[in-house]
Amino acid sequence: MSMLITQVQSRSPVAVVSTYGTLDRNSAARFLVALRDVLADAPSVLIVDVEHLVVGADEALVPLIGLAGEAARWPGADIVLACAGAQTTAALARVPGGSDLRLVADLDSAIADARLIPVAPRRTVTLRPSASAPAESRQFAQEVCAEWSATRLAGLVELVASELVTNAVMHARTPIAVTLRLDGEVLSVAVRDGDPRPMQRPSPGASGAPGEEHGRGLLLLDAMADEWGTSPTADGKVVWATIGIAKPVRTEAETDN
């Protein structure tokens, strides 16, 4: 088995991860899990120090390139590679999409540039997996939207948060962390739990009837969020949804028509 050590130096707002060893087919999955776990804290930038990384197989870089695309969707973070040597740079050039990854010559410069990015305001609350958790998440969303002068969206954010928390209570049954973040014109709702199973999208044609595999709540989420998805972590997952500040507000009743 290939030896690849990943050390997290910082997590937020600028995440820095150092790598030591060989990245190949065997170690790529573990590497990706470590990076996803850091991204779950929603940094503005994830800097990966690859000075001591040896690329054992070009295809092992493909998941990293894919992760960069996922991170751009949520949490809206750039992935930057620092201190890439000639071997790593050449391997990236041979892989489709590899040249799109941003390379910075030294770690200090990468960190200095990242710290110039404004830090998006965020608020987090931890909830027990109880019947009261959805209501607590709605109250939390209402208070934060008022604090951020986003009261027009408060009802929509409350509903999205409540649906995500309800899913976590029903299926994960672990402590739940709810994070709201306002990044420019996008307000995101992220719910982290200790269940690694992804939250599945409703199947085409699903009506949300009580007996169906995918219920009405996920159909509402599809209708109300601009985008949503699941990001696995080392000990569970984050289910996230984004709502544009300028998004037209729809009521729950309108989504039923």
C-alpha positions as CSV (number, residue, x, y, z in Angstrom):
1,M,0.0,0.0,0.0
2,S,1.3,3.5,-0.9
3,M,2.2,5.8,1.9
4,L,0.6,9.2,1.7
5,I,0.4,11.4,4.8
6,T,-1.9,14.4,4.9
7,Q,-1.4,17.0,7.6
8,V,-4.0,19.7,8.2
9,Q,-2.3,22.9,9.2
10,S,-5.4,25.1,9.3
11,R,-9.1,24.8,8.4
12,S,-10.8,28.2,8.1
13,P,-11.0,30.8,6.7
14,V,-7.9,29.7,4.8
15,A,-7.3,26.0,4.9
16,V,-3.8,24.7,4.5
17,V,-3.0,21.0,4.0
18,S,0.5,19.5,3.6
19,T,1.1,16.2,1.8
20,Y,4.0,13.7,2.1
21,G,4.4,10.6,0.0
22,T,3.0,9.0,-3.2
23,L,-0.3,9.8,-4.8
24,D,-1.5,6.8,-6.9
25,R,-4.5,4.6,-7.4
26,N,-4.3,3.2,-3.9
27,S,-3.8,6.5,-2.0
28,A,-6.0,8.8,-4.1
29,A,-9.2,7.8,-2.2
30,R,-7.7,8.5,1.2
31,F,-6.3,11.8,-0.1
32,L,-9.7,12.9,-1.4
33,V,-11.4,12.0,1.9
34,A,-8.9,14.2,3.8
35,L,-9.5,17.2,1.5
36,R,-13.3,16.8,1.6
37,D,-13.2,16.8,5.4
38,V,-11.4,20.1,5.3
39,L,-13.8,21.6,2.7
40,A,-16.7,20.7,5.1
41,D,-15.5,23.6,7.2
42,A,-16.2,25.9,4.2
43,P,-12.9,27.7,3.8
44,S,-12.6,30.4,1.3
45,V,-9.4,28.8,-0.1
46,L,-8.0,25.3,0.2
47,I,-4.2,25.4,-0.2
48,V,-2.5,22.0,-0.8
49,D,1.2,22.1,-0.2
50,V,2.5,19.5,-2.7
51,E,6.2,20.1,-2.3
52,H,6.8,16.6,-0.9
53,L,4.2,14.9,-3.1
54,V,5.2,12.3,-5.7
55,V,2.6,11.6,-8.4
56,G,2.8,7.8,-8.9
57,A,0.1,7.7,-11.6
58,D,-1.3,10.5,-13.6
59,E,-4.9,9.2,-13.3
60,A,-4.6,9.6,-9.5
61,L,-4.9,13.4,-10.1
62,V,-8.3,13.0,-11.8
63,P,-10.3,12.9,-8.5
64,L,-8.5,16.1,-7.3
65,I,-9.4,17.9,-10.5
66,G,-13.0,16.8,-10.0
67,L,-13.0,17.9,-6.4
68,A,-11.9,21.4,-7.5
69,G,-15.0,21.7,-9.6
70,E,-17.2,20.5,-6.8
71,A,-15.6,22.9,-4.3
72,A,-16.4,25.8,-6.7
73,R,-20.1,24.9,-6.4
74,W,-19.9,24.5,-2.6
75,P,-18.5,25.9,-0.4
76,G,-17.3,28.2,-3.2
77,A,-13.7,27.6,-2.4
78,D,-10.7,27.7,-4.7
79,I,-8.2,24.8,-4.5
80,V,-4.7,26.0,-4.9
81,L,-1.6,23.8,-5.2
82,A,1.6,25.3,-3.7
83,C,5.2,24.4,-4.3
84,A,4.5,22.0,-7.1
85,G,7.7,20.5,-8.5
86,A,8.5,19.8,-12.1
87,Q,7.2,16.2,-11.9
88,T,3.8,17.2,-10.4
89,T,3.5,20.1,-12.9
90,A,4.2,17.8,-15.8
91,A,1.7,15.2,-14.6
92,L,-1.0,17.8,-14.3
93,A,-0.3,19.0,-17.8
94,R,-1.0,15.4,-19.1
95,V,-4.3,15.1,-17.4
96,P,-7.5,16.7,-18.9
97,G,-8.4,19.7,-16.8
98,G,-5.1,19.6,-14.9
99,S,-3.9,22.9,-16.3
100,D,-7.0,24.6,-14.8
101,L,-5.7,24.0,-11.3
102,R,-4.0,27.1,-9.9
103,L,-0.4,26.7,-9.0
104,V,1.5,29.0,-6.7
105,A,5.3,28.8,-6.4
106,D,5.6,29.0,-2.7
107,L,3.3,28.4,0.3
108,D,3.8,31.8,2.0
109,S,2.6,33.6,-1.2
110,A,-0.4,31.3,-1.5
111,I,-1.4,32.0,2.1
112,A,-0.9,35.8,1.7
113,D,-3.0,35.9,-1.4
114,A,-5.8,33.9,0.2
115,R,-5.9,36.1,3.2
116,L,-6.8,39.1,1.0
117,I,-10.2,37.4,0.2
118,P,-13.0,38.8,2.4
119,V,-14.2,36.3,4.9
120,A,-17.9,35.4,4.4
121,P,-20.0,35.9,7.6
122,R,-21.2,32.6,9.0
123,R,-23.1,31.3,12.0
124,T,-23.3,27.7,13.3
125,V,-25.5,26.0,15.8
126,T,-25.2,22.4,17.0
127,L,-28.4,20.5,17.6
128,R,-29.3,17.1,19.1
129,P,-31.1,14.7,16.8
130,S,-34.4,15.2,18.5
131,A,-38.0,16.0,17.4
132,S,-37.4,19.7,18.3
133,A,-34.3,20.1,16.1
134,P,-36.2,21.2,12.9
135,A,-38.0,23.9,14.9
136,E,-34.8,25.0,16.5
137,S,-33.2,25.2,13.1
138,R,-36.0,27.4,11.8
139,Q,-35.6,29.8,14.8
140,F,-31.8,29.9,14.2
141,A,-32.4,30.7,10.5
142,Q,-34.9,33.4,11.3
143,E,-32.5,35.1,13.8
144,V,-29.5,35.0,11.4
145,C,-31.5,36.3,8.5
146,A,-32.6,39.2,10.6
147,E,-29.0,39.8,11.7
148,W,-27.9,39.8,8.0
149,S,-30.8,42.0,6.8
150,A,-32.1,39.1,4.7
151,T,-35.6,39.0,6.2
152,R,-37.1,38.7,2.7
153,L,-35.6,35.3,2.4
154,A,-36.1,34.2,6.0
155,G,-39.1,32.0,5.4
156,L,-37.3,30.2,2.5
157,V,-34.1,29.7,4.5
158,E,-36.1,28.4,7.4
159,L,-37.8,25.9,5.3
160,V,-34.6,24.6,3.6
161,A,-32.8,24.4,7.0
162,S,-35.8,22.5,8.5
163,E,-36.0,20.0,5.6
164,L,-32.2,19.2,5.8
165,V,-32.3,18.9,9.6
166,T,-35.4,16.7,9.5
167,N,-33.6,14.4,7.1
168,A,-30.6,14.2,9.5
169,V,-32.8,13.5,12.5
170,M,-34.7,10.7,10.6
171,H,-31.7,9.0,9.0
172,A,-28.5,10.0,10.7
173,R,-29.5,10.2,14.3
174,T,-26.3,11.9,15.3
175,P,-25.5,15.4,16.5
176,I,-26.2,17.9,13.8
177,A,-24.3,21.1,13.0
178,V,-26.2,23.7,11.0
179,T,-24.2,26.5,9.3
180,L,-25.5,29.5,7.5
181,R,-23.1,31.5,5.4
182,L,-23.5,34.7,3.4
183,D,-21.0,34.7,0.5
184,G,-21.6,37.7,-1.7
185,E,-25.1,37.2,-3.2
186,V,-25.4,33.6,-2.1
187,L,-26.7,32.4,1.2
188,S,-25.9,28.8,1.9
189,V,-27.3,26.3,4.4
190,A,-25.1,23.4,5.4
191,V,-26.1,20.5,7.7
192,R,-23.4,18.2,8.9
193,D,-24.1,14.8,10.5
194,G,-22.3,11.6,11.3
195,D,-24.0,9.4,8.7
196,P,-21.8,8.7,5.6
197,R,-24.8,7.7,3.5
198,P,-25.5,10.4,0.9
199,M,-28.8,12.2,0.7
200,Q,-30.3,10.9,-2.6
201,R,-32.2,13.1,-5.0
202,P,-35.8,12.3,-5.8
203,S,-36.3,10.0,-8.7
204,P,-37.8,11.5,-11.9
205,G,-41.6,11.6,-11.6
206,A,-41.6,11.2,-7.8
207,S,-44.7,12.9,-6.3
208,G,-43.6,12.9,-2.7
209,A,-46.5,10.7,-1.6
210,P,-46.1,9.3,2.0
211,G,-45.1,5.8,0.8
212,E,-42.4,6.9,-1.7
213,E,-38.7,6.4,-1.2
214,H,-38.1,10.1,-1.6
215,G,-40.5,12.3,0.2
216,R,-42.1,15.6,-0.2
217,G,-39.3,17.4,1.6
218,L,-36.6,16.7,-1.0
219,L,-39.0,17.8,-3.8
220,L,-39.4,21.1,-1.9
221,L,-35.7,21.4,-1.6
222,D,-35.3,20.9,-5.4
223,A,-37.9,23.6,-6.0
224,M,-36.7,26.1,-3.5
225,A,-32.9,25.9,-3.5
226,D,-30.8,27.2,-6.4
227,E,-28.6,24.2,-6.0
228,W,-28.0,21.5,-3.4
229,G,-25.8,18.5,-2.9
230,T,-24.0,16.1,-0.6
231,S,-20.3,16.2,0.3
232,P,-18.9,13.3,2.2
233,T,-16.5,13.8,5.2
234,A,-14.2,11.6,7.1
235,D,-17.0,10.8,9.7
236,G,-20.2,11.5,7.9
237,K,-21.4,14.1,5.4
238,V,-22.5,17.6,4.7
239,V,-25.7,18.3,2.9
240,W,-25.8,21.8,1.5
241,A,-28.1,24.1,-0.3
242,T,-27.6,27.6,-1.9
243,I,-30.1,30.4,-2.2
244,G,-29.4,33.5,-4.3
245,I,-30.2,36.8,-2.5
246,A,-32.0,38.0,-5.6
247,K,-33.9,34.7,-5.9
248,P,-37.7,35.3,-6.3
249,V,-39.4,34.1,-3.1
250,R,-41.8,31.2,-3.5
251,T,-44.1,30.0,-0.8
252,E,-44.5,26.4,0.2
253,A,-48.1,26.5,-1.2
254,E,-46.8,27.5,-4.6
255,T,-44.4,24.5,-4.8
256,D,-47.4,22.2,-4.4
257,N,-49.1,23.5,-7.6
